[in-house]
Amino acid sequence: MLLEDARKQALDRMIKNATAMGANAVVMCRYDSGNMGNMGEVVAFGTAVVVEKV
């Protein structure tokens, strides 16, 4: 449950950052996680893009 919450928070932050840069989509989204002692982290990353209809 905790890991699921961490993934959702990471995804929400990624979307917020992409929107702030003017993007309307994120491609090649990936998650990375790691532990250091008692602390863990989850990171979501991808490429923010502007998608337009051709």
N, C-alpha and C positions, 0 to 999 in steps of 0.2 A: 504494500500500500504506500509506503513512504517513497519508494523508488518511482512508482507511478505518479505521485504528486510532484516529485522533482522533475520528471520528464515533462509534465504539463506546464510547470512554471518555466522551464527552459524554452519550450516551444512558444509559449506566450511572449516571453521576452524577445525571442528571435523575430516573431511577427511584428511586435511593437517597433523594434529597431528597423526592420525592413520598411515598414510604413513611414517611419520618420525620415527615411532616405528617399521617399517618393516612389517606392516599389509597390506593385500590386500583386506580386507573386514571389514565391521563393522556390528555387529549383535545387535539386541535388541536396536535399535536407538529410542530415545525419545526426546521430546522437553519439556522444562519447561519455564515458563515466570512469571514475577512478576513486580509489580510497587512499587516504593517507592517515594512518593511525585510526582514530575513532571517527574521523570526518570523511565524508564522501561528497562527490560532486557529480553533477550531470550537466553536460553542455550540449546545446543544439546549435548546429551551424549549417549554413547553406548559402546560395548565391541569390541576392535580392535582384529582381529584374522587373522591367515594365513590359507587360504583355499587351500587344495591340492586335486587333483583328485586321487581317489583310484583305 
